Amino acid sequence: MKGKIYFDKIHNRRIELDITQKEVAEKVGVSISVIKALETGRSDSTVETLEKIAELLGLKLDEVYNPEYRDTKVISVVNNKGGVGKTSVCGSIAYALSEMDYKILCIDADMQMNLTHSLGLSKNPMHLGLAIEKEDDLINYIHKTSYPNIDFIVSDLAMSTTEMLLFTKVERESILKHMLKNIINQGIYDFIIFDTNPVLGILNYNVLNVSEYVIIPIELSIFAIDGLDTLVKYINSIKKTNEKLDIAGIVINKYDLREKKITETCEDIVKEIFGDKIFKTRIGVDTKIKQAQLESIPVMCADTTSRISKQYRDLAKEVVKVVSKR
């Protein structure tokens, strides 16, 4: 059943009216085990049953059930190496998910503003850096885009000082977690997707501390995969404060069949580090990426039927499959 049932409101109202679970079950026409499971959040129910329970308890249906609520998954796209196509992977996955009718909030946490520009957005005073400075609720910084199902929180060049600013704050590792809490609790989005900067500092610590999943784009070249063990140690260190954090998968990006011997050697090294965490879908080298960047549009808008568009849609399906297991 989609949406969210407010189990605690049902339980508290029943106690307030001094009605037993058995009485509720009898009057609604279900077994007492259904009511017990419902009140403890261990079971869903039909809308018809919820309507009967709400009426019995003197409540409106929307007080106990929100059909529009979305179970928000927070994903960060991370690599401590520049030039591996992190922003392209981030924006393209977001767009592919939006095509699947998921509601997406993209957050650009990289002061270079590449993700911001890639969706045709420009400089805006209401940016992530200002929100962090004020420790403000991020719901106040959401911008609409021209793409259905995609909202955005932009970055700014001024965020080059955000690392230093965060070090002056109390509970500096959890600032973003507090700022994003309201958006997550409201269930507005299916996915919140962060693009990150290539520095394993306190800002990215904040991003991963609020994330449930990490996607790591890599290029199969010796220099590009050097340092992956450092990234893994960084992620594992954050798991001490964020037990939900997990690596969703490794995206092999800029894959080139003409360099088969090199890529096979590099892939063996990656497999030693990440095992079966590598996504099956590989994103090939494609000039359409640069064309899309030039036009400040997602690559799938540049050519919706292209090979790379299909690859990103397949990758998005893999992402959904991974996060649906939890």
Beta strands, then each sheet from edge to edge (+ up, - down):
strand 1: 4-5
strand 2: 65-66
strand 3: 73-77
strand 4: 104-109
strand 5: 143-144
strand 6: 150-153
strand 7: 191-196
strand 8: 213-219
strand 9: 246-253
sheet 1: 1+ 2-
sheet 2: 5+ 6- 4- 7- 3- 8- 9-
end
